[in-house]
Amino acid sequence: MSIKTFLRLLPLVLTVSCSDAPKPVIFDTDWWTDVDDACALRLLLQQEREGKVDLLGVCLSAVCGSSVPSLSSFLEYEGAGSVRIGADKEATDYPGVSSWHNAITDGHTQSSSSSLDNVQDCVEFYRELLSKSKKKVDIIAVGFPNAISRLLDSGPDKYSRLTGRELVKKKVGHLWLMAGKYPEGEEHNFILTQRSRLAGENICSHWPTPVTFLGWEVGINVLVGGSLPEDDLLHKVLVAHCSSGGRCAWDPMTAWMACLGSPEKAGFETVRGFVSIDPSTGKNSFRADDQGPHRYVVMTHEPAWYASAIEPLLQK
């Protein structure tokens, strides 16, 4: 091949290689009372092994004493012990007790630094990962919105001179958010506490990139995880949660859609407009607008179609 031909084809080669490169993502999870977060993390790690995504880190949006150790143990079990962990260290006030963290930590290894004291607070975690990424990063948030809200409100630091909002606008490609009930309603991740309500209002009012919402009504009738073998840790987690037959697929459906990068490829139609949150109640409402920065997804298939698509992605 001549130099002239090579130079002519170089832009096409670069375009192909860039499009084939794994998409950098950050997983934001409450990792708390419900177990669909673990299903979503398994799916993301499987997609990373297949070269579809590059999981830069996992951020906890709610924390108790077993949150970091159980997440660390799960990552070690998955062969992903080097994945960074961050946490909103202010978010220790959420109610509820996990029924499944011990199923992970009992008899499974974890990092020697797997405690809340030894992981980054969410603001530093996000600002470092975003500022150092050479590509735009997608955030997949399936828990409470307070960690990403604190990122949004953050100021310049040693990692970047940009404000949080400026950094998000420059370095985040898309926010995939499991929260709300559409076109309007009340849902756990927005309404549970004053912290989540105020954070939800902040995200919906000020987040500067496109946001895709997957609501409660989408995942409630889709069950996944029921076919896992008994020796799989994720199966043991589901059993500890009393969900041995599978769990509602809110979080893995959100992660799957984000990995595909397209609601349509994941079997959804979308409605575009503006989502707003009542900060006193957490109730969400929606105003349709073809130019709006938000969209929520609507199922175009029966629940079994989504379950059959996601179930193989949970097999280790």
C-alpha positions in Angstrom: 0.0 0.0 0.0 1.3 3.4 -0.9 1.8 6.2 1.6 -0.8 8.2 -0.2 -3.4 5.4 0.0 -2.6 4.8 3.7 -3.1 8.5 4.5 -6.4 8.5 2.6 -7.7 5.5 4.5 -6.3 6.5 8.0 -9.4 8.5 9.1 -11.6 5.5 8.3 -9.3 3.1 10.2 -9.3 5.4 13.2 -13.1 5.8 13.1 -13.6 2.0 13.0 -11.1 1.4 15.8 -12.7 4.1 18.0 -16.2 2.8 17.5 -15.1 -0.7 18.3 -13.4 0.4 21.6 -15.1 -0.4 24.8 -17.3 2.4 26.1 -16.1 3.7 29.5 -18.9 3.5 32.1 -19.3 4.2 35.9 -21.9 2.2 37.8 -23.7 4.1 40.6 -25.7 1.8 42.9 -27.3 1.8 46.3 -26.2 -1.8 46.8 -28.6 -1.9 49.7 -31.8 -3.8 50.4 -32.7 -5.0 46.9 -30.7 -7.5 44.9 -31.2 -6.4 41.3 -28.1 -4.2 41.7 -26.0 -7.3 41.9 -27.7 -8.7 38.8 -26.9 -5.4 37.0 -23.2 -5.5 38.1 -22.9 -9.1 36.9 -24.2 -8.0 33.5 -21.8 -5.1 33.3 -18.8 -7.3 34.2 -19.9 -9.9 31.6 -20.2 -7.1 29.0 -16.7 -5.8 30.0 -15.2 -9.3 29.5 -16.7 -9.3 26.0 -15.1 -5.9 25.3 -18.3 -4.0 25.1 -17.7 -1.6 28.1 -14.8 -0.5 30.3 -16.0 -0.4 33.9 -14.0 2.5 35.4 -15.5 2.2 38.9 -18.5 1.5 41.1 -19.9 4.2 43.3 -22.2 3.5 46.3 -25.0 6.0 46.8 -26.0 4.5 50.2 -23.7 2.9 52.7 -23.8 0.7 55.8 -21.1 -1.3 57.5 -21.3 -4.2 55.1 -21.7 -2.2 51.8 -18.0 -1.8 50.9 -16.9 -5.3 52.1 -19.7 -7.0 50.3 -19.1 -5.1 47.1 -15.4 -5.7 47.3 -16.0 -9.5 47.8 -18.4 -9.6 44.9 -15.9 -7.9 42.6 -13.1 -10.3 43.8 -15.4 -13.3 43.0 -16.0 -11.9 39.6 -12.2 -11.5 38.9 -12.6 -7.7 39.0 -10.9 -6.9 42.2 -9.1 -4.0 40.6 -12.3 -2.0 39.9 -12.3 1.2 41.8 -14.9 1.8 44.5 -16.3 5.1 45.7 -19.1 6.0 48.1 -21.2 8.9 49.2 -19.9 8.9 52.8 -22.7 11.3 53.8 -25.4 8.8 52.8 -25.4 6.6 55.9 -29.0 7.6 56.9 -31.0 5.4 54.5 -33.4 3.0 56.2 -33.4 -0.7 55.8 -31.1 -3.7 56.4 -29.5 -5.8 53.7 -30.6 -9.5 53.7 -27.9 -10.6 51.2 -24.6 -8.9 52.0 -23.5 -11.7 54.3 -24.1 -14.2 51.5 -21.3 -12.5 49.7 -18.8 -11.8 52.5 -19.1 -15.2 54.3 -16.3 -17.4 53.0 -15.3 -15.0 50.1 -12.2 -12.9 49.9 -12.2 -9.1 49.8 -9.6 -6.4 49.4 -7.6 -5.6 52.5 -8.7 -2.0 52.1 -12.4 -2.9 51.8 -13.9 -0.6 54.3 -15.7 2.7 54.0 -12.7 4.6 55.5 -10.5 3.3 52.7 -12.5 4.3 49.6 -12.8 7.7 48.0 -15.8 9.9 48.8 -18.1 10.1 45.8 -17.1 13.6 44.8 -13.3 12.9 44.6 -14.1 9.5 43.0 -16.1 10.9 40.2 -14.0 14.0 39.6 -10.8 11.9 39.4 -12.2 9.3 37.0 -13.9 11.8 34.8 -11.0 14.2 34.5 -8.6 11.4 33.7 -10.8 9.8 31.1 -9.8 10.5 27.5 -13.3 9.6 26.3 -16.7 10.6 27.4 -18.0 8.4 30.1 -21.6 7.1 30.5 -23.0 6.9 34.1 -25.4 4.1 34.9 -27.2 5.1 38.1 -29.6 2.5 39.5 -29.9 3.7 43.1 -30.4 6.9 44.9 -29.3 10.1 43.0 -27.4 11.8 45.8 -23.9 10.8 44.8 -24.2 12.2 41.3 -26.0 15.3 42.7 -23.0 16.0 44.9 -20.8 15.6 41.8 -23.0 18.2 40.0 -22.6 20.7 42.9 -18.9 20.2 43.4 -16.3 22.9 42.9 -12.8 22.9 41.3 -10.2 20.7 42.9 -6.8 19.1 42.3 -8.2 17.0 39.4 -9.9 19.7 37.4 -10.4 23.5 37.5 -14.0 22.9 36.2 -17.1 23.1 38.4 -19.0 19.8 38.7 -21.6 20.9 36.2 -18.8 22.0 33.7 -17.0 18.7 34.3 -20.1 16.6 33.7 -20.9 18.6 30.5 -17.4 18.0 29.2 -16.8 14.4 30.2 -20.1 12.6 30.5 -21.8 11.3 27.4 -25.1 10.1 28.8 -26.8 9.4 32.1 -28.9 6.2 32.3 -31.1 6.5 35.3 -33.4 3.9 37.0 -35.7 6.1 38.9 -39.3 7.4 38.7 -42.6 6.1 37.4 -43.8 7.4 34.1 -45.4 9.6 32.9 -45.9 10.5 36.5 -45.9 8.8 39.9 -43.8 7.9 43.0 -40.9 5.6 43.0 -38.4 4.4 45.7 -35.2 6.0 44.4 -36.6 9.5 44.2 -39.0 9.5 47.2 -37.4 7.5 50.0 -35.7 10.3 52.0 -35.2 14.1 51.9 -31.7 13.4 50.6 -33.0 11.5 47.6 -35.8 13.9 46.9 -33.6 16.9 46.9 -31.0 15.1 44.8 -33.6 14.0 42.3 -34.9 17.5 41.9 -31.3 18.8 41.4 -30.5 16.2 38.7 -33.7 16.7 36.8 -33.3 20.5 36.9 -29.6 20.9 36.3 -27.9 17.8 34.8 -26.3 19.1 31.5 -26.2 16.0 29.4 -29.0 13.8 27.9 -30.7 11.5 30.5 -32.7 8.3 29.8 -35.0 7.2 32.5 -36.2 3.6 33.1 -39.2 3.7 35.4 -40.7 1.3 38.0 -43.4 0.2 35.6 -40.9 -1.2 33.1 -39.1 -3.7 35.3 -41.8 -4.8 37.7 -43.0 -7.8 35.6 -39.6 -8.8 34.2 -37.9 -11.4 36.4 -34.3 -12.4 35.9 -31.7 -14.6 37.6 -33.9 -17.6 38.2 -31.8 -20.0 36.0 -28.4 -19.5 37.7 -26.6 -22.6 38.9 -26.7 -23.3 42.7 -22.9 -22.8 43.0 -23.0 -19.3 41.5 -22.5 -16.6 44.1 -25.2 -14.5 42.4 -27.7 -17.4 42.9 -26.8 -17.5 46.6 -27.4 -13.7 46.8 -30.8 -14.1 45.2 -31.7 -17.0 47.6 -30.7 -14.8 50.6 -33.0 -12.1 49.3 -35.8 -14.7 48.9 -35.7 -14.3 45.2 -34.4 -17.7 44.1 -36.9 -17.7 41.2 -35.6 -14.4 39.9 -35.9 -10.7 40.8 -37.5 -7.7 39.1 -35.1 -6.5 36.4 -35.1 -2.7 36.9 -31.4 -2.4 37.3 -30.1 -5.0 34.8 -32.5 -3.6 32.2 -31.0 -0.2 32.7 -27.5 -1.5 32.5 -28.3 -3.6 29.4 -29.8 -0.6 27.6 -26.7 1.5 28.5 -24.3 -1.2 27.2 -26.2 -1.2 23.9 -26.2 2.6 23.9 -29.7 2.6 22.5 -33.2 2.1 24.0 -34.5 0.9 20.6 -31.9 -1.9 20.5 -33.1 -2.9 23.9 -36.7 -3.2 22.8 -38.0 0.2 23.9 -39.7 3.2 22.5 -38.9 6.6 24.1 -40.9 9.7 25.0 -38.9 12.9 25.0 -39.4 15.9 27.2 -38.7 17.2 30.7 -38.8 15.2 33.9 -39.4 17.2 37.1 -39.4 16.2 40.8 -41.4 17.7 43.6 -38.6 18.2 46.2 -41.1 17.9 49.1 -42.5 14.5 48.0 -40.1 13.1 45.4 -43.1 12.6 43.0 -42.0 12.8 39.4 -44.0 14.4 36.6 -43.3 14.7 32.9 -43.9 17.4 30.2 -43.6 16.1 26.6 -41.3 18.1 24.3 -39.5 16.8 21.2 -36.5 19.0 22.1 -36.3 18.1 25.7 -33.1 16.7 27.3 -34.9 13.8 29.0 -36.6 10.6 27.7 -38.3 7.7 29.4 -38.6 4.3 27.9 -41.8 2.3 27.0 -41.8 -1.4 26.5 -42.6 -2.7 23.0 -42.6 -6.4 23.8 -44.0 -8.7 26.4 -42.1 -9.1 29.7 -40.8 -12.5 28.7 -39.0 -11.1 25.7 -36.8 -8.9 28.0 -36.2 -11.7 30.5 -35.0 -14.0 27.7 -32.6 -11.4 26.4 -31.1 -10.5 29.8 -31.0 -14.0 31.4 -28.1 -15.3 29.3 -26.1 -12.1 30.1 -26.1 -13.1 33.8 -24.5 -16.5 33.3 -20.9 -16.5 34.6 
